[in-house]
Amino acid sequence: MQLNSLHFHFHFQKDGDDENNNNNKFMVGSSSSTCTSREMLDMSLKDHVDSDIIVDEHEDVTYIPQHVLGTGSFGLVFQAKCRESGEIVAIKKVLQDNRYKNRELQIMQMLHHPNIVALTHSFFSTTHKQQLYLNLVLEYVPLTLNRIAKNYTRINHHMPLIYVKLYSYQICRALAYIHNCVGICHRDIKPQNLLVNPHTHQLKLCDFGSAKVLVKGEPNVSYICSRYYRAPELIFGATEYTTAIDIWSTGCVMAELFLGQPLFPGESGVDQLVEIIKILGTPTREEIKCMNPNYTEFKFPQIKPHPWHKVFQKRLPPEAVDLICRFFQYSPNLRCTALEACIHPFFDELRNPITRLPNGRPLPPLFNFKPQELSGIPPDVINQLIPEHARKQNLFMALHT
């Protein structure tokens, strides 16, 4: 019997929040868009911005809207130019309810990291209908990882291994920071929410509209994260999940960079689980219990795991396969942490002082860790995390600043 024809006789979350229907679907700074054309997006700009300028009266700054980068039920994100400085920024414009504080603003104000899109400042504005909007002014980054990956697919090329390493490492470093230093789970890791500077190849995590501080014992909604990147415990309806859901999503992104297409392209919530089982095999009773204790009595078809070398057609080095295996564990507590991923041998090439980008340029800053990032980490792990040449450079910079 084919797995994709099987019926699972138990309740799953109703699907709908996926890569084609996501309330937080936008790309800060992306020159690609979520609509079919730039013209449609610019019509949306006129619908949402009823003036040729937006004024932050408290900072005495004026922004000139240029075009929309993405829209959703939350509002829209558009590119704008600061009249006073000429700086190009991305502004996320969100309808504000005075009864509630904006969680995304609160989270963004906590985050300061080279691999996270920076919040420049925020201000409120009103429309002619007297609707109150919160404007998040963000640094502008030109591309998304989604667009970069699609460009390689379009020309029928695989992304160079050095770029897969570089982008994956920076995702892990960003997650190590938000998970360990701030206690935040992003809950929507996907290529559209990963911004890339095309010149330096520095990657920045964006869109914290779904992010949340997870408190042990407090339930959370399981209907979160775009479908292709959704961890299995979310499909099972778990409400006391951990930051391990971001780790699963990171594995999905990394696998997609290798394959040129999503690893688990489910067409619905249940089908998403089918796609996962087709590769990882049927979860054991203990693994199901780890994902959601309420489902341990249900019967699943017994499917053997598909060998990774067949999934990736023998194109991956063994270190890459090992790291992917650590990402894709059914039991959330058995997945590697973001910090453990950063010191994995797959990324050793990035720690080599002679490694360069394919065009001969140096790598972006990868080891400029702040004391907050290193707090509580054992010295031997720090030595693995920061290569000797970078430690010397960091010491030099500290002595001369």
DRENDRENTI-476600 format. One record per residue (C-alpha): residue in three letters; z, x, y. Coordinates in steps of 0.1 Angstrom, whole numbers. Example, Ala and Ser with C-alpha at 12.3 -4.5 7.8 and 13.67 -1.06 7.14 Angstrom:
2
<r residuo="ALA" Z="78" X="123" Y="-45"/>
<r residuo="SER" Z="71" X="137" Y="-11"/>
END
This chain:
401
<r residuo="MET" Z="0" X="0" Y="0"/>
<r residuo="GLN" Z="-9" X="13" Y="34"/>
<r residuo="LEU" Z="21" X="19" Y="57"/>
<r residuo="ASN" Z="5" X="4" Y="87"/>
<r residuo="SER" Z="1" X="-29" Y="69"/>
<r residuo="LEU" Z="37" X="-32" Y="59"/>
<r residuo="HIS" Z="60" X="-58" Y="75"/>
<r residuo="PHE" Z="95" X="-48" Y="84"/>
<r residuo="HIS" Z="118" X="-78" Y="81"/>
<r residuo="PHE" Z="144" X="-72" Y="108"/>
<r residuo="HIS" Z="147" X="-75" Y="145"/>
<r residuo="PHE" Z="135" X="-49" Y="169"/>
<r residuo="GLN" Z="135" X="-49" Y="207"/>
<r residuo="LYS" Z="106" X="-68" Y="220"/>
<r residuo="ASP" Z="80" X="-43" Y="232"/>
<r residuo="GLY" Z="65" X="-42" Y="266"/>
<r residuo="ASP" Z="77" X="-13" Y="286"/>
<r residuo="ASP" Z="51" X="12" Y="275"/>
<r residuo="GLU" Z="27" X="36" Y="289"/>
<r residuo="ASN" Z="5" X="8" Y="301"/>
<r residuo="ASN" Z="33" X="-15" Y="313"/>
<r residuo="ASN" Z="61" X="5" Y="329"/>
<r residuo="ASN" Z="80" X="-7" Y="359"/>
<r residuo="ASN" Z="86" X="29" Y="369"/>
<r residuo="LYS" Z="51" X="40" Y="363"/>
<r residuo="PHE" Z="41" X="64" Y="391"/>
<r residuo="MET" Z="33" X="100" Y="396"/>
<r residuo="VAL" Z="49" X="118" Y="426"/>
<r residuo="GLY" Z="23" X="140" Y="441"/>
<r residuo="SER" Z="-3" X="133" Y="414"/>
<r residuo="SER" Z="-39" X="132" Y="425"/>
<r residuo="SER" Z="-46" X="110" Y="395"/>
<r residuo="SER" Z="-35" X="74" Y="397"/>
<r residuo="THR" Z="-22" X="45" Y="376"/>
<r residuo="CYS" Z="-49" X="21" Y="388"/>
<r residuo="THR" Z="-86" X="22" Y="381"/>
<r residuo="SER" Z="-97" X="35" Y="415"/>
<r residuo="ARG" Z="-84" X="51" Y="447"/>
<r residuo="GLU" Z="-98" X="21" Y="466"/>
<r residuo="MET" Z="-75" X="-3" Y="448"/>
<r residuo="LEU" Z="-45" X="19" Y="454"/>
<r residuo="ASP" Z="-53" X="22" Y="491"/>
<r residuo="MET" Z="-55" X="-16" Y="493"/>
<r residuo="SER" Z="-20" X="-16" Y="478"/>
<r residuo="LEU" Z="-10" X="8" Y="506"/>
<r residuo="LYS" Z="-20" X="-17" Y="532"/>
<r residuo="ASP" Z="-2" X="-44" Y="513"/>
<r residuo="HIS" Z="31" X="-25" Y="513"/>
<r residuo="VAL" Z="29" X="-5" Y="545"/>
<r residuo="ASP" Z="24" X="-27" Y="575"/>
<r residuo="SER" Z="20" X="1" Y="600"/>
<r residuo="ASP" Z="-1" X="32" Y="604"/>
<r residuo="ILE" Z="31" X="52" Y="608"/>
<r residuo="ILE" Z="66" X="52" Y="593"/>
<r residuo="VAL" Z="94" X="64" Y="615"/>
<r residuo="ASP" Z="127" X="78" Y="604"/>
<r residuo="GLU" Z="146" X="70" Y="635"/>
<r residuo="HIS" Z="178" X="89" Y="625"/>
<r residuo="GLU" Z="159" X="122" Y="620"/>
<r residuo="ASP" Z="133" X="115" Y="647"/>
<r residuo="VAL" Z="105" X="121" Y="622"/>
<r residuo="THR" Z="72" X="102" Y="618"/>
<r residuo="TYR" Z="52" X="100" Y="586"/>
<r residuo="ILE" Z="15" X="90" Y="585"/>
<r residuo="PRO" Z="6" X="73" Y="552"/>
<r residuo="GLN" Z="-25" X="87" Y="536"/>
<r residuo="HIS" Z="-30" X="71" Y="502"/>
<r residuo="VAL" Z="-11" X="56" Y="473"/>
<r residuo="LEU" Z="-2" X="78" Y="443"/>
<r residuo="GLY" Z="11" X="50" Y="421"/>
<r residuo="THR" Z="25" X="15" Y="421"/>
<r residuo="GLY" Z="49" X="-6" Y="400"/>
<r residuo="SER" Z="74" X="-35" Y="404"/>
<r residuo="PHE" Z="98" X="-11" Y="421"/>
<r residuo="GLY" Z="74" X="-6" Y="450"/>
<r residuo="LEU" Z="50" X="23" Y="454"/>
<r residuo="VAL" Z="47" X="60" Y="459"/>
<r residuo="PHE" Z="23" X="73" Y="485"/>
<r residuo="GLN" Z="12" X="106" Y="500"/>
<r residuo="ALA" Z="21" X="111" Y="537"/>
<r residuo="LYS" Z="18" X="137" Y="564"/>
<r residuo="CYS" Z="47" X="145" Y="587"/>
<r residuo="ARG" Z="33" X="142" Y="622"/>
<r residuo="GLU" Z="58" X="168" Y="636"/>
<r residuo="SER" Z="55" X="196" Y="610"/>
<r residuo="GLY" Z="22" X="188" Y="593"/>
<r residuo="GLU" Z="39" X="189" Y="559"/>
<r residuo="ILE" Z="25" X="168" Y="531"/>
<r residuo="VAL" Z="51" X="148" Y="512"/>
<r residuo="ALA" Z="53" X="120" Y="487"/>
<r residuo="ILE" Z="73" X="90" Y="497"/>
<r residuo="LYS" Z="87" X="65" Y="472"/>
<r residuo="LYS" Z="92" X="32" Y="489"/>
<r residuo="VAL" Z="116" X="8" Y="471"/>
<r residuo="LEU" Z="127" X="-27" Y="481"/>
<r residuo="GLN" Z="164" X="-24" Y="487"/>
<r residuo="ASP" Z="190" X="-50" Y="477"/>
<r residuo="ASN" Z="220" X="-46" Y="501"/>
<r residuo="ARG" Z="244" X="-57" Y="474"/>
<r residuo="TYR" Z="238" X="-26" Y="453"/>
<r residuo="LYS" Z="236" X="11" Y="458"/>
<r residuo="ASN" Z="203" X="27" Y="447"/>
<r residuo="ARG" Z="211" X="47" Y="416"/>
<r residuo="GLU" Z="180" X="69" Y="419"/>
<r residuo="LEU" Z="190" X="80" Y="454"/>
<r residuo="GLN" Z="225" X="88" Y="442"/>
<r residuo="ILE" Z="211" X="109" Y="413"/>
<r residuo="MET" Z="185" X="127" Y="434"/>
<r residuo="GLN" Z="211" X="137" Y="459"/>
<r residuo="MET" Z="229" X="155" Y="431"/>
<r residuo="LEU" Z="199" X="175" Y="418"/>
<r residuo="HIS" Z="189" X="209" Y="431"/>
<r residuo="HIS" Z="168" X="229" Y="406"/>
<r residuo="PRO" Z="135" X="248" Y="406"/>
<r residuo="ASN" Z="122" X="226" Y="378"/>
<r residuo="ILE" Z="131" X="192" Y="394"/>
<r residuo="VAL" Z="111" X="176" Y="423"/>
<r residuo="ALA" Z="132" X="180" Y="455"/>
<r residuo="LEU" Z="144" X="151" Y="476"/>
<r residuo="THR" Z="138" X="161" Y="512"/>
<r residuo="HIS" Z="157" X="132" Y="526"/>
<r residuo="SER" Z="158" X="94" Y="526"/>
<r residuo="PHE" Z="158" X="66" Y="552"/>
<r residuo="PHE" Z="155" X="29" Y="555"/>
<r residuo="SER" Z="127" X="9" Y="571"/>
<r residuo="THR" Z="119" X="-28" Y="575"/>
<r residuo="THR" Z="87" X="-47" Y="574"/>
<r residuo="HIS" Z="75" X="-75" Y="597"/>
<r residuo="LYS" Z="90" X="-99" Y="571"/>
<r residuo="GLN" Z="124" X="-82" Y="577"/>
<r residuo="GLN" Z="125" X="-68" Y="542"/>
<r residuo="LEU" Z="146" X="-37" Y="538"/>
<r residuo="TYR" Z="130" X="-7" Y="521"/>
<r residuo="LEU" Z="145" X="26" Y="509"/>
<r residuo="ASN" Z="122" X="55" Y="514"/>
<r residuo="LEU" Z="127" X="86" Y="493"/>
<r residuo="VAL" Z="109" X="116" Y="508"/>
<r residuo="LEU" Z="100" X="140" Y="480"/>
<r residuo="GLU" Z="82" X="173" Y="478"/>
<r residuo="TYR" Z="45" X="169" Y="471"/>
<r residuo="VAL" Z="32" X="185" Y="439"/>
<r residuo="PRO" Z="-6" X="181" Y="433"/>
<r residuo="LEU" Z="-9" X="175" Y="395"/>
<r residuo="THR" Z="7" X="159" Y="366"/>
<r residuo="LEU" Z="9" X="174" Y="331"/>
<r residuo="ASN" Z="-9" X="143" Y="319"/>
<r residuo="ARG" Z="-39" X="151" Y="340"/>
<r residuo="ILE" Z="-40" X="187" Y="330"/>
<r residuo="ALA" Z="-38" X="178" Y="293"/>
<r residuo="LYS" Z="-66" X="152" Y="297"/>
<r residuo="ASN" Z="-88" X="178" Y="314"/>
<r residuo="TYR" Z="-86" X="200" Y="283"/>
<r residuo="THR" Z="-93" X="170" Y="261"/>
<r residuo="ARG" Z="-123" X="161" Y="283"/>
<r residuo="ILE" Z="-140" X="195" Y="278"/>
<r residuo="ASN" Z="-130" X="195" Y="241"/>
<r residuo="HIS" Z="-107" X="225" Y="244"/>
<r residuo="HIS" Z="-72" X="231" Y="233"/>
<r residuo="MET" Z="-46" X="241" Y="259"/>
<r residuo="PRO" Z="-39" X="278" Y="258"/>
<r residuo="LEU" Z="-7" X="286" Y="239"/>
<r residuo="ILE" Z="8" X="304" Y="269"/>
<r residuo="TYR" Z="6" X="272" Y="289"/>
<r residuo="VAL" Z="21" X="251" Y="261"/>
<r residuo="LYS" Z="50" X="276" Y="260"/>
<r residuo="LEU" Z="53" X="278" Y="298"/>
<r residuo="TYR" Z="53" X="240" Y="304"/>
<r residuo="SER" Z="76" X="232" Y="274"/>
<r residuo="TYR" Z="101" X="259" Y="284"/>
<r residuo="GLN" Z="104" X="245" Y="319"/>
<r residuo="ILE" Z="109" X="210" Y="306"/>
<r residuo="CYS" Z="137" X="223" Y="285"/>
<r residuo="ARG" Z="153" X="242" Y="314"/>
<r residuo="ALA" Z="152" X="211" Y="336"/>
<r residuo="LEU" Z="168" X="191" Y="309"/>
<r residuo="ALA" Z="195" X="217" Y="302"/>
<r residuo="TYR" Z="204" X="214" Y="339"/>
<r residuo="ILE" Z="206" X="176" Y="341"/>
<r residuo="HIS" Z="222" X="172" Y="307"/>
<r residuo="ASN" Z="249" X="200" Y="310"/>
<r residuo="CYS" Z="254" X="205" Y="347"/>
<r residuo="VAL" Z="251" X="169" Y="360"/>
<r residuo="GLY" Z="256" X="148" Y="329"/>
<r residuo="ILE" Z="224" X="128" Y="334"/>
<r residuo="CYS" Z="199" X="115" Y="309"/>
<r residuo="HIS" Z="164" X="111" Y="323"/>
<r residuo="ARG" Z="153" X="84" Y="298"/>
<r residuo="ASP" Z="116" X="85" Y="306"/>
<r residuo="ILE" Z="103" X="120" Y="297"/>
<r residuo="LYS" Z="65" X="118" Y="295"/>
<r residuo="PRO" Z="35" X="138" Y="308"/>
<r residuo="GLN" Z="31" X="115" Y="338"/>
<r residuo="ASN" Z="66" X="124" Y="350"/>
<r residuo="LEU" Z="60" X="161" Y="348"/>
<r residuo="LEU" Z="44" X="177" Y="379"/>
<r residuo="VAL" Z="26" X="210" Y="379"/>
<r residuo="ASN" Z="16" X="233" Y="407"/>
<r residuo="PRO" Z="-19" X="244" Y="397"/>
<r residuo="HIS" Z="-16" X="278" Y="413"/>
<r residuo="THR" Z="18" X="290" Y="401"/>
<r residuo="HIS" Z="21" X="267" Y="370"/>
<r residuo="GLN" Z="56" X="259" Y="380"/>
<r residuo="LEU" Z="66" X="225" Y="364"/>
<r residuo="LYS" Z="89" X="199" Y="380"/>
<r residuo="LEU" Z="105" X="169" Y="365"/>
<r residuo="CYS" Z="102" X="137" Y="386"/>
<r residuo="ASP" Z="108" X="99" Y="385"/>
<r residuo="PHE" Z="146" X="94" Y="381"/>
<r residuo="GLY" Z="142" X="56" Y="384"/>
<r residuo="SER" Z="154" X="52" Y="348"/>
<r residuo="ALA" Z="179" X="81" Y="348"/>
<r residuo="LYS" Z="216" X="74" Y="342"/>
<r residuo="VAL" Z="249" X="92" Y="337"/>
<r residuo="LEU" Z="258" X="83" Y="301"/>
<r residuo="VAL" Z="294" X="76" Y="295"/>
<r residuo="LYS" Z="307" X="78" Y="259"/>
<r residuo="GLY" Z="318" X="43" Y="248"/>
<r residuo="GLU" Z="298" X="25" Y="274"/>
<r residuo="PRO" Z="267" X="6" Y="262"/>
<r residuo="ASN" Z="233" X="12" Y="277"/>
<r residuo="VAL" Z="200" X="-7" Y="274"/>
<r residuo="SER" Z="179" X="4" Y="245"/>
<r residuo="TYR" Z="148" X="-10" Y="260"/>
<r residuo="ILE" Z="140" X="22" Y="279"/>
<r residuo="CYS" Z="115" X="51" Y="278"/>
<r residuo="SER" Z="77" X="48" Y="275"/>
<r residuo="ARG" Z="66" X="38" Y="240"/>
<r residuo="TYR" Z="48" X="69" Y="227"/>
<r residuo="TYR" Z="78" X="91" Y="237"/>
<r residuo="ARG" Z="106" X="67" Y="226"/>
<r residuo="ALA" Z="132" X="81" Y="202"/>
<r residuo="PRO" Z="137" X="62" Y="170"/>
<r residuo="GLU" Z="173" X="52" Y="178"/>
<r residuo="LEU" Z="160" X="32" Y="208"/>
<r residuo="ILE" Z="135" X="14" Y="186"/>
<r residuo="PHE" Z="164" X="5" Y="163"/>
<r residuo="GLY" Z="182" X="-10" Y="193"/>
<r residuo="ALA" Z="209" X="16" Y="197"/>
<r residuo="THR" Z="230" X="11" Y="229"/>
<r residuo="GLU" Z="253" X="41" Y="226"/>
<r residuo="TYR" Z="227" X="68" Y="225"/>
<r residuo="THR" Z="229" X="103" Y="240"/>
<r residuo="THR" Z="208" X="128" Y="259"/>
<r residuo="ALA" Z="192" X="135" Y="226"/>
<r residuo="ILE" Z="166" X="108" Y="234"/>
<r residuo="ASP" Z="152" X="132" Y="260"/>
<r residuo="ILE" Z="149" X="159" Y="234"/>
<r residuo="TRP" Z="128" X="136" Y="211"/>
<r residuo="SER" Z="106" X="128" Y="241"/>
<r residuo="THR" Z="102" X="165" Y="249"/>
<r residuo="GLY" Z="90" X="171" Y="213"/>
<r residuo="CYS" Z="65" X="143" Y="218"/>
<r residuo="VAL" Z="52" X="160" Y="249"/>
<r residuo="MET" Z="50" X="194" Y="233"/>
<r residuo="ALA" Z="32" X="180" Y="203"/>
<r residuo="GLU" Z="7" X="162" Y="226"/>
<r residuo="LEU" Z="-1" X="195" Y="244"/>
<r residuo="PHE" Z="-10" X="210" Y="210"/>
<r residuo="LEU" Z="-30" X="180" Y="197"/>
<r residuo="GLY" Z="-47" X="168" Y="229"/>
<r residuo="GLN" Z="-34" X="133" Y="221"/>
<r residuo="PRO" Z="-1" X="115" Y="215"/>
<r residuo="LEU" Z="16" X="123" Y="182"/>
<r residuo="PHE" Z="30" X="88" Y="177"/>
<r residuo="PRO" Z="5" X="64" Y="193"/>
<r residuo="GLY" Z="22" X="31" Y="183"/>
<r residuo="GLU" Z="7" X="-1" Y="195"/>
<r residuo="SER" Z="40" X="-20" Y="196"/>
<r residuo="GLY" Z="77" X="-13" Y="191"/>
<r residuo="VAL" Z="76" X="-18" Y="154"/>
<r residuo="ASP" Z="42" X="1" Y="151"/>
<r residuo="GLN" Z="59" X="30" Y="169"/>
<r residuo="LEU" Z="84" X="33" Y="141"/>
<r residuo="VAL" Z="55" X="31" Y="115"/>
<r residuo="GLU" Z="37" X="60" Y="133"/>
<r residuo="ILE" Z="69" X="81" Y="131"/>
<r residuo="ILE" Z="75" X="73" Y="95"/>
<r residuo="LYS" Z="39" X="82" Y="86"/>
<r residuo="ILE" Z="47" X="118" Y="97"/>
<r residuo="LEU" Z="85" X="123" Y="92"/>
<r residuo="GLY" Z="88" X="101" Y="61"/>
<r residuo="THR" Z="113" X="74" Y="55"/>
<r residuo="PRO" Z="147" X="80" Y="71"/>
<r residuo="THR" Z="176" X="82" Y="47"/>
<r residuo="ARG" Z="204" X="57" Y="47"/>
<r residuo="GLU" Z="226" X="83" Y="65"/>
<r residuo="GLU" Z="199" X="89" Y="91"/>
<r residuo="ILE" Z="196" X="52" Y="97"/>
<r residuo="LYS" Z="233" X="50" Y="101"/>
<r residuo="CYS" Z="232" X="78" Y="127"/>
<r residuo="MET" Z="206" X="59" Y="147"/>
<r residuo="ASN" Z="221" X="24" Y="144"/>
<r residuo="PRO" Z="249" X="15" Y="119"/>
<r residuo="ASN" Z="238" X="-21" Y="120"/>
<r residuo="TYR" Z="206" X="-14" Y="100"/>
<r residuo="THR" Z="219" X="5" Y="70"/>
<r residuo="GLU" Z="214" X="-24" Y="46"/>
<r residuo="PHE" Z="177" X="-29" Y="53"/>
<r residuo="LYS" Z="151" X="-16" Y="28"/>
<r residuo="PHE" Z="123" X="6" Y="40"/>
<r residuo="PRO" Z="91" X="16" Y="21"/>
<r residuo="GLN" Z="96" X="51" Y="6"/>
<r residuo="ILE" Z="71" X="74" Y="24"/>
<r residuo="LYS" Z="70" X="111" Y="20"/>
<r residuo="PRO" Z="69" X="133" Y="51"/>
<r residuo="HIS" Z="35" X="146" Y="61"/>
<r residuo="PRO" Z="34" X="185" Y="62"/>
<r residuo="TRP" Z="34" X="198" Y="97"/>
<r residuo="HIS" Z="6" X="223" Y="90"/>
<r residuo="LYS" Z="-16" X="193" Y="81"/>
<r residuo="VAL" Z="-6" X="174" Y="113"/>
<r residuo="PHE" Z="-16" X="204" Y="135"/>
<r residuo="GLN" Z="-44" X="216" Y="112"/>
<r residuo="LYS" Z="-27" X="251" Y="108"/>
<r residuo="ARG" Z="-32" X="259" Y="145"/>
<r residuo="LEU" Z="5" X="264" Y="152"/>
<r residuo="PRO" Z="25" X="296" Y="149"/>
<r residuo="PRO" Z="55" X="292" Y="127"/>
<r residuo="GLU" Z="79" X="294" Y="156"/>
<r residuo="ALA" Z="63" X="264" Y="172"/>
<r residuo="VAL" Z="66" X="244" Y="140"/>
<r residuo="ASP" Z="102" X="253" Y="137"/>
<r residuo="LEU" Z="110" X="242" Y="172"/>
<r residuo="ILE" Z="92" X="209" Y="168"/>
<r residuo="CYS" Z="112" X="203" Y="136"/>
<r residuo="ARG" Z="143" X="208" Y="156"/>
<r residuo="PHE" Z="131" X="182" Y="182"/>
<r residuo="PHE" Z="121" X="156" Y="156"/>
<r residuo="GLN" Z="153" X="149" Y="137"/>
<r residuo="TYR" Z="161" X="112" Y="129"/>
<r residuo="SER" Z="198" X="120" Y="134"/>
<r residuo="PRO" Z="203" X="125" Y="172"/>
<r residuo="ASN" Z="232" X="148" Y="166"/>
<r residuo="LEU" Z="210" X="172" Y="145"/>
<r residuo="ARG" Z="184" X="177" Y="172"/>
<r residuo="CYS" Z="186" X="209" Y="191"/>
<r residuo="THR" Z="200" X="208" Y="227"/>
<r residuo="ALA" Z="178" X="217" Y="257"/>
<r residuo="LEU" Z="197" X="250" Y="261"/>
<r residuo="GLU" Z="192" X="258" Y="224"/>
<r residuo="ALA" Z="155" X="251" Y="228"/>
<r residuo="CYS" Z="153" X="275" Y="258"/>
<r residuo="ILE" Z="165" X="305" Y="237"/>
<r residuo="HIS" Z="142" X="296" Y="207"/>
<r residuo="PRO" Z="119" X="324" Y="195"/>
<r residuo="PHE" Z="89" X="303" Y="204"/>
<r residuo="PHE" Z="95" X="312" Y="240"/>
<r residuo="ASP" Z="101" X="349" Y="235"/>
<r residuo="GLU" Z="67" X="358" Y="249"/>
<r residuo="LEU" Z="78" X="343" Y="283"/>
<r residuo="ARG" Z="107" X="368" Y="282"/>
<r residuo="ASN" Z="84" X="398" Y="278"/>
<r residuo="PRO" Z="81" X="415" Y="312"/>
<r residuo="ILE" Z="44" X="423" Y="307"/>
<r residuo="THR" Z="34" X="386" Y="300"/>
<r residuo="ARG" Z="10" X="372" Y="326"/>
<r residuo="LEU" Z="-10" X="340" Y="332"/>
<r residuo="PRO" Z="-45" X="340" Y="318"/>
<r residuo="ASN" Z="-58" X="348" Y="353"/>
<r residuo="GLY" Z="-36" X="379" Y="355"/>
<r residuo="ARG" Z="-11" X="364" Y="379"/>
<r residuo="PRO" Z="27" X="366" Y="372"/>
<r residuo="LEU" Z="46" X="338" Y="355"/>
<r residuo="PRO" Z="65" X="314" Y="378"/>
<r residuo="PRO" Z="103" X="321" Y="381"/>
<r residuo="LEU" Z="118" X="312" Y="348"/>
<r residuo="PHE" Z="151" X="330" Y="347"/>
<r residuo="ASN" Z="166" X="325" Y="382"/>
<r residuo="PHE" Z="196" X="307" Y="368"/>
<r residuo="LYS" Z="223" X="296" Y="392"/>
<r residuo="PRO" Z="260" X="301" Y="383"/>
<r residuo="GLN" Z="263" X="263" Y="377"/>
<r residuo="GLU" Z="236" X="265" Y="350"/>
<r residuo="LEU" Z="254" X="294" Y="332"/>
<r residuo="SER" Z="289" X="280" Y="335"/>
<r residuo="GLY" Z="306" X="278" Y="301"/>
<r residuo="ILE" Z="277" X="295" Y="282"/>
<r residuo="PRO" Z="288" X="323" Y="259"/>
<r residuo="PRO" Z="277" X="358" Y="270"/>
<r residuo="ASP" Z="256" X="364" Y="239"/>
<r residuo="VAL" Z="237" X="332" Y="247"/>
<r residuo="ILE" Z="232" X="343" Y="283"/>
<r residuo="ASN" Z="218" X="376" Y="270"/>
<r residuo="GLN" Z="193" X="357" Y="249"/>
<r residuo="LEU" Z="185" X="333" Y="278"/>
<r residuo="ILE" Z="179" X="359" Y="305"/>
<r residuo="PRO" Z="159" X="390" Y="295"/>
<r residuo="GLU" Z="172" X="424" Y="307"/>
<r residuo="HIS" Z="144" X="428" Y="333"/>
<r residuo="ALA" Z="153" X="395" Y="349"/>
<r residuo="ARG" Z="190" X="402" Y="349"/>
<r residuo="LYS" Z="183" X="434" Y="369"/>
<r residuo="GLN" Z="161" X="415" Y="393"/>
<r residuo="ASN" Z="187" X="387" Y="397"/>
<r residuo="LEU" Z="214" X="414" Y="404"/>
<r residuo="PHE" Z="191" X="430" Y="430"/>
<r residuo="MET" Z="185" X="397" Y="447"/>
<r residuo="ALA" Z="222" X="389" Y="447"/>
<r residuo="LEU" Z="230" X="422" Y="464"/>
<r residuo="HIS" Z="204" X="418" Y="491"/>
<r residuo="THR" Z="210" X="382" Y="501"/>
END
